[in-house]
């Protein structure tokens, strides 16, 4: 009896933590000239009255690699075909971590990666850095100074080959853009 109650309680707790899946249609954010809708969802489907099992009205998926799908991707109403959680992009290859130095582009950020390069002649290291353009889904509210994790994907534009998959807010924002930080 106690074991059954414990199993029911653990099932309830697990369901309480899971985000809500949208079953009724909620129109997506419309701030473009063209009508915005997800490719995988048919908006005008007939809703059967006696049908018990309904498909969700928002397409989301798990990226894998131990990366958690953000609640904003599941419960939100944005449309982004380049988002790894709601769009047609798969994450494969490298996973990089870096500091956000610019958020001036639309849905794209610039991430700075610092590293040490060894000079054999002097047997010392020198500091170097690379700036990487990364696509940022509307599921993440990213500001300058934040630390993001980016996963490699197919080329999304001329310079963008990575996609934000995780976000950590800035701890000390006053450290500066060009200060050397390794992760």
N, C-alpha and C positions, 0 to 999 in steps of 0.2 A: 504494500500500500504506500509506504513512504518512498520507495524507489520510483513508483509510478508518478507520485506527486513531484518528486525531484526532476524527473524527465520532462514533465509538463512545464514546470517552472523554467528549466533551462531552454526549452523550445520557445517559450514566451519571451524570455530575455533575448534570445537570438533574433526573433522577429521584431522586437522593439528596436534593436540596433540597426536593422536593415532599412534603407531609405524606401520611401513610398514609390511604387511604380504607377505611372499615370495610365489609367484605363479610359478616362473620358477625354475627348478631344479638347485641347486648349491651343488656340492659334499661336503660331510662332511669332517672334518679334519681327515686325515688318518695318524696316528702316532702309530698304533698298528699293530701286526702281522695279525690279522683278519680284514676283511673289515668292516668298521664302517658305519652303517646306522640305522636310527630310525625304531623301530619295527612297528609303526603305519603307515608308509609311504611306498607305493609300488613305487620303483624308475622307473621301466620299464613300467609304464602305457601308454596306447595309448592316445595321445592328440587329441581329436576330434576338427576339424576346426570350425564347426558350434556351438559348445557348448559354451554358454555364461557363465554359472556358473562353475568356476573351483575351485577345492579344493586346499587349500594351500599345498605347497611341504615341509612344516615343521610342525611337530606336537607340539603345545604348548597348555597349558590350564591354567586356573585360579585356584589357590590353595584355594581361598575363605578366610574367616575370616578377610576380609578387607586388605589382603596382595596384593600389586601391583606386577604384573608379570614384571620382569626387561626387558628393551629393548634388552639387550644382549641375553636373552633367545629366544626372538621372531625373531630378525634379525641375530643372530649368526649362526654358522655352526658347533658347537660342538655336540658330541653325548655322552650322559650320562644317562644310564638307571636308575640311582638312583637319578636323579634331580627331584625335585617336580614339576617343570614347564614343562619339556620336556620328562620326563621318567615315569616309572610305580610305583610311590610312592605317597601315600596320607598322608596328614598332619592331625593328629587327636590327641587329648589329650592335653598335656601341651605345653605352649609357654614360652620359657625361654630367658633371656637376659644375656649376659656375655662378658667378655674381652678375646680377642684372645691372647694366650700366645705362641702358636707354630703352624707353618705352614710347618713343615718338611715332613709330609706324603703326598702322592699323593692323591689329592681330599679329604683330611681329615684334620681338624684342631682340636686343643685342646683349649677348652673354659673354663675359670676360673670363677666360681660363688662364690662370697663372701657373707656370711650371719652371723648373730649374734645368738648365742645359749645362752639361759637363764639358769643360775645355781640358783636353788631355795634356797640352803643352804646359799649362800653369797648374794643373791638378786642382782646379777650383770650379765652382759652379757660377753661372751667371743667371740672372733673372730674365725670363722672357714671358710674353703673353700672346694669346690669340683671341680675337673677337669673332664670335660665331653668331650668325643670324638664326634665330629660333622662332618657329611659329608658336604663338601662345593662344590657346583656346579661351573663349569667354568664360569657361568654367573656373578659371584662375584669375584672381584679382592681384596682379603683379605690380609692384612699385620698384623704383630704383633702389638698389642696395639689398634687395631680397636675394636669397639663394634658391636657384631652381635646378631640378634634375631634368635633363633632356635626353630623349631617346632618338636614335637614328631612324629615319624613314626614307621613303622614296623622295626624289627631288620635288619640292612643292613650288619652287620658283627658281630664278637664276641663281640665287645665293642661299636659299633656305633648304637644308637637308635634315633638320632636327625639329623635334616637337616637344613642348613642355609636357611632362608626365607627373611631376610632383613640385610642390612649392613650399618653401619655408620662409616665413616673414623675417625681415631684418631684425637682428638683435641690437646692434649698435649702428644706427644710421649715420653717425658722424664720422665714420672711419675714412670716408672719401672714396671716389670712384676708382682712382688709379693706384690705390694702395695694394701691395702685394699680399694675396691671401691664397693659401692652398687648401684643398678640401680632401 
